[in-house]
Amino acid sequence: MTAGPVRSARDGALILVQVKARARRSAVLGQRNGLLQVALAAPPIDGRANDELLRLLAETLGVAKSRLELFRGGAARIKQVLARGVAASEASARLGVAVGDGPGGVESGEAS
Protein backbone atom coordinates (compact mmCIF):
# COMPACT_ATOMS: atom_id res chain seq x y z
CA MET A 1 0.00 0.00 0.00
CA THR A 2 1.41 3.37 -1.04
CA ALA A 3 1.15 6.32 1.32
CA GLY A 4 -0.97 9.22 0.13
CA PRO A 5 0.36 12.51 -1.21
CA VAL A 6 -0.38 14.55 1.94
CA ARG A 7 1.88 14.37 4.99
CA SER A 8 1.84 16.19 8.31
CA ALA A 9 4.48 18.89 8.72
CA ARG A 10 5.38 21.12 11.64
CA ASP A 11 3.77 24.19 10.04
CA GLY A 12 0.89 22.48 8.22
CA ALA A 13 0.58 19.92 5.44
CA LEU A 14 3.22 18.81 2.95
CA ILE A 15 1.77 17.82 -0.42
CA LEU A 16 3.77 15.65 -2.83
CA VAL A 17 2.89 16.59 -6.40
CA GLN A 18 3.81 15.37 -9.87
CA VAL A 19 3.08 17.98 -12.53
CA LYS A 20 2.53 17.86 -16.26
CA ALA A 21 3.06 21.32 -17.74
CA ARG A 22 1.58 22.60 -21.00
CA ALA A 23 -1.63 20.67 -20.56
CA ARG A 24 -4.87 21.73 -22.23
CA ARG A 25 -6.20 22.98 -18.87
CA SER A 26 -5.05 23.14 -15.27
CA ALA A 27 -6.62 20.43 -13.12
CA VAL A 28 -6.07 18.11 -10.18
CA LEU A 29 -6.18 14.69 -11.85
CA GLY A 30 -5.98 12.27 -8.93
CA GLN A 31 -3.44 10.26 -6.97
CA ARG A 32 -0.90 7.79 -8.29
CA ASN A 33 2.08 6.13 -6.59
CA GLY A 34 1.77 8.37 -3.54
CA LEU A 35 1.79 11.59 -5.58
CA LEU A 36 -0.96 14.07 -6.39
CA GLN A 37 -1.16 14.24 -10.20
CA VAL A 38 -1.69 17.78 -11.49
CA ALA A 39 -1.95 19.07 -15.06
CA LEU A 40 -0.92 22.68 -15.61
CA ALA A 41 -1.81 24.82 -18.62
CA ALA A 42 1.24 27.03 -18.03
CA PRO A 43 4.64 26.25 -19.57
CA PRO A 44 7.64 25.48 -17.35
CA ILE A 45 9.28 28.79 -18.28
CA ASP A 46 10.27 31.57 -15.86
CA GLY A 47 8.39 29.92 -12.98
CA ARG A 48 4.99 30.16 -14.69
CA ALA A 49 4.12 26.49 -14.09
CA ASN A 50 5.09 26.80 -10.42
CA ASP A 51 2.91 29.90 -10.05
CA GLU A 52 0.00 28.11 -11.70
CA LEU A 53 0.51 25.10 -9.41
CA LEU A 54 0.32 27.27 -6.30
CA ARG A 55 -2.73 29.13 -7.65
CA LEU A 56 -4.56 25.88 -8.45
CA LEU A 57 -3.73 24.29 -5.09
CA ALA A 58 -4.76 27.45 -3.20
CA GLU A 59 -8.10 27.43 -5.03
CA THR A 60 -8.61 23.71 -4.42
CA LEU A 61 -7.66 23.92 -0.73
CA GLY A 62 -9.65 27.12 -0.18
CA VAL A 63 -6.68 29.07 1.19
CA ALA A 64 -4.76 32.17 0.15
CA LYS A 65 -1.89 31.52 -2.26
CA SER A 66 0.40 33.26 0.24
CA ARG A 67 -0.10 30.29 2.63
CA LEU A 68 1.50 27.93 0.10
CA GLU A 69 5.23 27.54 -0.42
CA LEU A 70 7.07 25.54 -3.06
CA PHE A 71 9.23 23.65 -0.58
CA ARG A 72 11.23 21.44 -2.98
CA GLY A 73 11.44 20.68 -6.68
CA GLY A 74 11.24 24.12 -8.26
CA ALA A 75 12.74 22.87 -11.53
CA ALA A 76 11.52 19.26 -11.29
CA ARG A 77 8.30 17.49 -12.24
CA ILE A 78 7.97 16.10 -8.70
CA LYS A 79 7.50 18.87 -6.16
CA GLN A 80 6.72 19.35 -2.49
CA VAL A 81 4.31 22.11 -1.53
CA LEU A 82 3.90 23.25 2.07
CA ALA A 83 0.42 24.46 3.00
CA ARG A 84 0.96 26.53 6.15
CA GLY A 85 -1.75 26.41 8.78
CA VAL A 86 -3.63 23.59 7.06
CA ALA A 87 -3.93 20.23 8.84
CA ALA A 88 -2.92 17.23 6.75
CA SER A 89 -6.33 15.64 7.28
CA GLU A 90 -8.07 18.82 6.09
CA ALA A 91 -5.83 19.12 3.01
CA SER A 92 -6.32 15.45 2.20
CA ALA A 93 -10.09 15.76 2.50
CA ARG A 94 -10.21 18.88 0.31
CA LEU A 95 -7.99 17.29 -2.31
CA GLY A 96 -10.07 14.10 -2.06
CA VAL A 97 -13.23 16.06 -2.78
CA ALA A 98 -11.52 17.64 -5.78
CA VAL A 99 -10.23 14.30 -7.03
CA GLY A 100 -13.64 12.69 -6.59
CA ASP A 101 -15.30 15.37 -8.71
CA GLY A 102 -15.33 13.22 -11.85
CA PRO A 103 -12.87 11.82 -14.33
CA GLY A 104 -11.71 15.24 -15.55
CA GLY A 105 -10.56 16.50 -12.17
CA VAL A 106 -11.13 20.03 -10.97
CA GLU A 107 -10.93 22.47 -13.83
CA SER A 108 -9.22 25.79 -13.38
CA GLY A 109 -11.60 28.69 -13.82
CA GLU A 110 -11.94 32.39 -13.28
CA ALA A 111 -15.56 32.46 -12.14
CA SER A 112 -16.86 30.76 -9.03
MDTraj code that builds the backbone (N, CA, C; nanometers):
import mdtraj as md
import numpy as np

residues = "MET THR ALA GLY PRO VAL ARG SER ALA ARG ASP GLY ALA LEU ILE LEU VAL GLN VAL LYS ALA ARG ALA ARG ARG SER ALA VAL LEU GLY GLN ARG ASN GLY LEU LEU GLN VAL ALA LEU ALA ALA PRO PRO ILE ASP GLY ARG ALA ASN ASP GLU LEU LEU ARG LEU LEU ALA GLU THR LEU GLY VAL ALA LYS SER ARG LEU GLU LEU PHE ARG GLY GLY ALA ALA ARG ILE LYS GLN VAL LEU ALA ARG GLY VAL ALA ALA SER GLU ALA SER ALA ARG LEU GLY VAL ALA VAL GLY ASP GLY PRO GLY GLY VAL GLU SER GLY GLU ALA SER".split()
xyz = np.array([
    [0.0847, -0.1186, 0.0000],
    [0.0000, 0.0000, 0.0000],
    [0.0888, 0.1243, 0.0000],
    [0.0637, 0.2146, -0.0924],
    [0.1411, 0.3369, -0.1040],
    [0.0789, 0.4459, -0.0185],
    [0.1647, 0.5206, 0.0504],
    [0.1154, 0.6318, 0.1317],
    [0.0584, 0.7390, 0.0400],
    [-0.0352, 0.8169, 0.0914],
    [-0.0974, 0.9224, 0.0131],
    [-0.0046, 1.0402, -0.0082],
    [-0.0485, 1.1369, -0.0870],
    [0.0362, 1.2512, -0.1212],
    [0.0423, 1.3610, -0.0157],
    [-0.0358, 1.3498, 0.0913],
    [-0.0378, 1.4546, 0.1937],
    [0.0237, 1.4011, 0.3220],
    [0.1188, 1.4757, 0.3764],
    [0.1878, 1.4375, 0.4988],
    [0.1773, 1.5515, 0.6001],
    [0.1815, 1.5167, 0.7263],
    [0.1838, 1.6190, 0.8313],
    [0.3216, 1.6833, 0.8364],
    [0.3242, 1.8137, 0.8556],
    [0.4477, 1.8893, 0.8722],
    [0.4322, 1.9776, 0.9945],
    [0.5422, 2.0287, 1.0438],
    [0.5381, 2.1119, 1.1635],
    [0.4474, 2.2339, 1.1455],
    [0.4528, 2.2960, 1.0289],
    [0.3773, 2.4190, 1.0040],
    [0.2446, 2.3970, 0.9329],
    [0.2127, 2.2726, 0.8962],
    [0.0892, 2.2479, 0.8220],
    [0.0930, 2.1139, 0.7521],
    [0.0625, 2.1147, 0.6230],
    [0.0576, 1.9920, 0.5437],
    [0.1589, 2.0011, 0.4305],
    [0.2281, 1.8914, 0.4056],
    [0.3220, 1.8814, 0.2954],
    [0.2564, 1.7956, 0.1883],
    [0.2457, 1.8498, 0.0676],
    [0.1768, 1.7816, -0.0421],
    [0.2800, 1.7438, -0.1479],
    [0.2854, 1.6153, -0.1805],
    [0.3770, 1.5653, -0.2829],
    [0.3032, 1.5647, -0.4161],
    [0.3588, 1.6352, -0.5141],
    [0.2891, 1.6590, -0.6401],
    [0.3768, 1.6197, -0.7587],
    [0.3148, 1.5575, -0.8576],
    [0.3806, 1.5368, -0.9866],
    [0.3034, 1.6195, -1.0885],
    [0.3738, 1.7072, -1.1607],
    [0.3076, 1.7979, -1.2531],
    [0.3346, 1.7612, -1.3984],
    [0.2379, 1.7940, -1.4810],
    [0.2525, 1.7858, -1.6258],
    [0.2212, 1.9252, -1.6785],
    [0.3239, 1.9952, -1.7238],
    [0.3057, 2.1316, -1.7741],
    [0.2571, 2.1282, -1.9188],
    [0.2091, 2.2421, -1.9633],
    [0.1584, 2.2604, -2.1001],
    [0.0415, 2.1684, -2.1323],
    [-0.0416, 2.1458, -2.0347],
    [-0.1631, 2.0668, -2.0556],
    [-0.2697, 2.1565, -2.1178],
    [-0.3765, 2.0971, -2.1621],
    [-0.4869, 2.1731, -2.2226],
    [-0.5507, 2.2664, -2.1198],
    [-0.5630, 2.2169, -1.9956],
    [-0.6201, 2.2978, -1.8871],
    [-0.5539, 2.2565, -1.7562],
    [-0.5594, 2.3437, -1.6593],
    [-0.5046, 2.3136, -1.5272],
    [-0.6093, 2.2376, -1.4473],
    [-0.5678, 2.1253, -1.3879],
    [-0.6621, 2.0427, -1.3125],
    [-0.5884, 1.9490, -1.2188],
    [-0.6531, 1.9178, -1.1069],
    [-0.6074, 1.8112, -1.0182],
    [-0.6637, 1.6829, -1.0778],
    [-0.5764, 1.5891, -1.1126],
    [-0.6177, 1.4694, -1.1852],
    [-0.6452, 1.3491, -1.0959],
    [-0.5791, 1.3408, -0.9807],
    [-0.5976, 1.2266, -0.8928],
    [-0.4677, 1.1929, -0.8222],
    [-0.4627, 1.0716, -0.7691],
    [-0.3438, 1.0260, -0.6967],
    [-0.2871, 0.9027, -0.7659],
    [-0.1557, 0.8949, -0.7698],
    [-0.0897, 0.7787, -0.8293],
    [0.0481, 0.7638, -0.7661],
    [0.0780, 0.6439, -0.7189],
    [0.2077, 0.6134, -0.6590],
    [0.2464, 0.7107, -0.5475],
    [0.1494, 0.7492, -0.4675],
    [0.1770, 0.8366, -0.3544],
    [0.1966, 0.9823, -0.3900],
    [0.1635, 1.0204, -0.5137],
    [0.1790, 1.1589, -0.5584],
    [0.0460, 1.2116, -0.6087],
    [0.0204, 1.3397, -0.5831],
    [-0.0961, 1.4065, -0.6389],
    [-0.0610, 1.4426, -0.7829],
    [-0.1395, 1.3963, -0.8778],
    [-0.1162, 1.4237, -1.0195],
    [-0.1883, 1.5529, -1.0575],
    [-0.1133, 1.6482, -1.1143],
    [-0.1690, 1.7782, -1.1492],
    [-0.1267, 1.8150, -1.2912],
    [-0.2225, 1.8546, -1.3723],
    [-0.1954, 1.9070, -1.5063],
    [-0.1973, 2.0591, -1.4971],
    [-0.1013, 2.1228, -1.5639],
    [-0.0915, 2.2684, -1.5614],
    [-0.0913, 2.3233, -1.7034],
    [-0.1743, 2.4219, -1.7297],
    [-0.1808, 2.4821, -1.8624],
    [-0.0574, 2.5688, -1.8902],
    [0.0086, 2.6142, -1.7873],
    [0.1236, 2.7031, -1.8026],
    [0.2482, 2.6248, -1.8449],
    [0.3374, 2.6891, -1.9203],
    [0.4636, 2.6248, -1.9573],
    [0.5648, 2.6348, -1.8427],
    [0.6623, 2.5437, -1.8403],
    [0.7643, 2.5483, -1.7353],
    [0.8748, 2.6490, -1.7677],
    [0.8351, 2.7728, -1.7907],
    [0.9283, 2.8795, -1.8277],
    [0.9127, 2.9934, -1.7280],
    [1.0255, 3.0418, -1.6770],
    [1.0266, 3.1569, -1.5858],
    [0.9345, 3.1394, -1.4655],
    [0.9193, 3.0169, -1.4173],
    [0.8394, 2.9917, -1.2980],
    [0.6895, 2.9958, -1.3185],
    [0.6438, 3.0049, -1.4438],
    [0.4994, 3.0163, -1.4688],
    [0.4234, 2.8909, -1.4265],
    [0.4800, 2.7733, -1.4506],
    [0.4124, 2.6491, -1.4094],
    [0.4052, 2.6413, -1.2566],
    [0.5107, 2.6809, -1.1886],
    [0.5089, 2.6798, -1.0421],
    [0.4034, 2.7764, -0.9878],
    [0.3935, 2.8942, -1.0470],
    [0.2910, 2.9905, -1.0052],
    [0.1515, 2.9342, -1.0269],
    [0.1308, 2.8696, -1.1405],
    [0.0003, 2.8106, -1.1704],
    [-0.0314, 2.6967, -1.0742],
    [0.0703, 2.6175, -1.0379],
    [0.0506, 2.5098, -0.9412],
    [0.0036, 2.5661, -0.8078],
    [0.0704, 2.6680, -0.7585],
    [0.0325, 2.7271, -0.6295],
    [-0.1067, 2.7898, -0.6369],
    [-0.1398, 2.8534, -0.7482],
    [-0.2728, 2.9127, -0.7650],
    [-0.3811, 2.8046, -0.7638],
    [-0.3581, 2.6963, -0.8376],
    [-0.4562, 2.5880, -0.8452],
    [-0.4732, 2.5196, -0.7095],
    [-0.3630, 2.4927, -0.6400],
    [-0.3733, 2.4287, -0.5086],
    [-0.4411, 2.5212, -0.4076],
    [-0.4112, 2.6500, -0.4120],
    [-0.4762, 2.7447, -0.3201],
    [-0.6270, 2.7447, -0.3434],
    [-0.6678, 2.7457, -0.4693],
    [-0.8098, 2.7435, -0.5031],
    [-0.8741, 2.6124, -0.4550],
    [-0.8073, 2.5014, -0.4792],
    [-0.8614, 2.3706, -0.4419],
    [-0.8699, 2.3542, -0.2906],
    [-0.7686, 2.4035, -0.2193],
    [-0.7664, 2.3919, -0.0733],
    [-0.8501, 2.4998, -0.0045],
    [-0.8866, 2.6038, -0.0769],
    [-0.9648, 2.7118, -0.0183],
    [-0.8834, 2.8005, 0.0738],
    [-0.7563, 2.8220, 0.0389],
    [-0.6685, 2.9069, 0.1193],
    [-0.6051, 3.0125, 0.0289],
    [-0.5476, 3.1147, 0.0904],
    [-0.4765, 3.2172, 0.0151],
    [-0.3478, 3.1584, -0.0425],
    [-0.3126, 3.1997, -0.1622],
    [-0.1893, 3.1521, -0.2264],
    [-0.0666, 3.1814, -0.1398],
    [-0.0728, 3.2888, -0.0619],
    [0.0398, 3.3260, 0.0245],
    [0.0662, 3.2227, 0.1339],
    [-0.0296, 3.1343, 0.1619],
    [-0.0098, 3.0295, 0.2630],
    [0.0589, 2.9065, 0.2061],
    [0.0840, 2.9062, 0.0741],
    [0.1502, 2.7935, 0.0097],
    [0.2929, 2.8298, -0.0259],
    [0.3817, 2.7326, -0.0108],
    [0.5227, 2.7535, -0.0425],
    [0.5737, 2.6332, -0.1209],
    [0.6407, 2.6602, -0.2319],
    [0.7065, 2.5536, -0.3055],
    [0.8300, 2.5158, -0.2258],
    [0.8213, 2.4045, -0.1546],
    [0.9228, 2.3646, -0.0583],
    [1.0430, 2.2996, -0.1269],
    [1.0172, 2.2124, -0.2237],
    [1.1235, 2.1442, -0.2984],
    [1.0767, 2.1179, -0.4402],
    [1.1738, 2.1099, -0.5324],
    [1.1442, 2.0679, -0.6683],
    [1.1066, 2.1794, -0.7630],
    [1.1590, 2.2981, -0.7414],
    [1.1239, 2.4116, -0.8261],
    [1.1428, 2.3870, -0.9743],
    [1.2465, 2.3126, -1.0121],
    [1.2737, 2.2867, -1.1534],
    [1.2446, 2.1419, -1.1917],
    [1.1797, 2.0677, -1.1041],
    [1.1524, 1.9256, -1.1289],
    [1.0040, 1.9010, -1.1506],
    [0.9715, 1.7852, -1.2055],
    [0.8304, 1.7489, -1.2241],
    [0.7672, 1.7054, -1.0925],
    [0.8480, 1.6506, -1.0015],
    [0.7972, 1.6104, -0.8699],
    [0.8342, 1.7195, -0.7707],
    [0.7321, 1.7719, -0.7040],
    [0.7500, 1.8873, -0.6157],
    [0.6898, 1.8595, -0.4783],
    [0.7321, 1.9368, -0.3814],
    [0.6723, 1.9347, -0.2486],
    [0.6212, 2.0751, -0.2196],
    [0.4940, 2.0824, -0.1842],
    [0.4310, 2.2109, -0.1531],
    [0.3885, 2.2090, -0.0069],
    [0.4287, 2.3108, 0.0672],
    [0.3905, 2.3247, 0.2067],
    [0.2697, 2.4171, 0.2156],
    [0.1626, 2.3660, 0.2764],
    [0.0416, 2.4455, 0.3003],
    [0.0424, 2.4842, 0.4480],
    [0.0834, 2.6064, 0.4769],
    [0.0964, 2.6529, 0.6153],
    [-0.0411, 2.6721, 0.6799],
    [-0.0522, 2.6235, 0.8024],
    [-0.1751, 2.6413, 0.8782],
    [-0.2891, 2.5522, 0.8347],
    [-0.2606, 2.4521, 0.7526],
    [-0.3628, 2.3590, 0.7064],
    [-0.3264, 2.2203, 0.7589],
    [-0.4178, 2.1582, 0.8323],
    [-0.3934, 2.0234, 0.8839],
    [-0.3885, 1.9251, 0.7677],
    [-0.3047, 1.8237, 0.7808],
    [-0.2918, 1.7232, 0.6754],
    [-0.4254, 1.6567, 0.6455],
    [-0.5033, 1.6281, 0.7487],
    [-0.6332, 1.5638, 0.7280],
    [-0.7279, 1.6549, 0.6505],
    [-0.7231, 1.7855, 0.6794],
    [-0.8067, 1.8825, 0.6091],
    [-0.7642, 1.8941, 0.4627],
    [-0.6329, 1.9023, 0.4386],
    [-0.5826, 1.9117, 0.3010],
    [-0.6178, 1.7859, 0.2232],
    [-0.6008, 1.6710, 0.2854],
    [-0.6317, 1.5445, 0.2198],
    [-0.7798, 1.5367, 0.1838],
    [-0.8651, 1.5783, 0.2755],
    [-1.0092, 1.5759, 0.2498],
    [-1.0458, 1.6706, 0.1363],
    [-0.9893, 1.7912, 0.1366],
    [-1.0215, 1.8875, 0.0311],
    [-0.9692, 1.8416, -0.1041],
    [-0.8522, 1.7830, -0.1055],
    [-0.7991, 1.7287, -0.2309],
    [-0.8780, 1.6060, -0.2733],
    [-0.9250, 1.5276, -0.1762],
    [-1.0066, 1.4102, -0.2062],
    [-1.1386, 1.4488, -0.2679],
    [-1.1983, 1.5571, -0.2207],
    [-1.3228, 1.6061, -0.2783],
    [-1.2963, 1.6495, -0.4217],
    [-1.1860, 1.7179, -0.4435],
    [-1.1521, 1.7638, -0.5777],
    [-1.1274, 1.6451, -0.6695],
    [-1.0545, 1.5474, -0.6226],
    [-1.0225, 1.4299, -0.7028],
    [-1.1482, 1.3508, -0.7325],
    [-1.2422, 1.3450, -0.6394],
    [-1.3639, 1.2691, -0.6588],
    [-1.4700, 1.3414, -0.7391],
    [-1.4347, 1.4535, -0.7993],
    [-1.5304, 1.5366, -0.8706],
    [-1.5496, 1.4939, -1.0161],
    [-1.5136, 1.3716, -1.0492],
    [-1.5334, 1.3221, -1.1847],
    [-1.4025, 1.2895, -1.2511],
    [-1.4084, 1.2262, -1.3682],
    [-1.2872, 1.1818, -1.4331],
    [-1.1972, 1.2942, -1.4831],
    [-1.2499, 1.4137, -1.5041],
    [-1.1710, 1.5242, -1.5555],
    [-1.0983, 1.6024, -1.4493],
    [-1.1200, 1.5735, -1.3227],
    [-1.0556, 1.6497, -1.2166],
    [-1.1260, 1.7817, -1.1937],
    [-1.0581, 1.8711, -1.1249],
    [-1.1126, 2.0034, -1.0969],
    [-1.0540, 2.0996, -1.1987],
    [-1.1394, 2.1578, -1.2792],
    [-1.0926, 2.2470, -1.3835],
    [-1.0617, 2.3835, -1.3251],
    [-0.9570, 2.4430, -1.3765],
    [-0.9215, 2.5789, -1.3384],
    [-1.0217, 2.6745, -1.4016],
    [-1.0657, 2.7735, -1.3259],
    [-1.1604, 2.8686, -1.3822],
    [-1.1518, 3.0025, -1.3147],
    [-1.1954, 3.1032, -1.3831],
    [-1.1936, 3.2387, -1.3276],
    [-1.3160, 3.2656, -1.2426],
    [-1.4320, 3.2189, -1.2867],
    [-1.5556, 3.2457, -1.2141],
    [-1.5839, 3.1370, -1.1125],
    [-1.6504, 3.1746, -1.0046],
    [-1.6861, 3.0759, -0.9027],
    [-1.8325, 3.0450, -0.9103],
])
top = md.Topology()
chain = top.add_chain()
for i, resn in enumerate(residues, 1):
    res = top.add_residue(resn, chain, resSeq=i)
    for name in ("N", "CA", "C"):
        top.add_atom(name, md.element.get_by_symbol(name[0]), res)
traj = md.Trajectory(xyz[None], top)
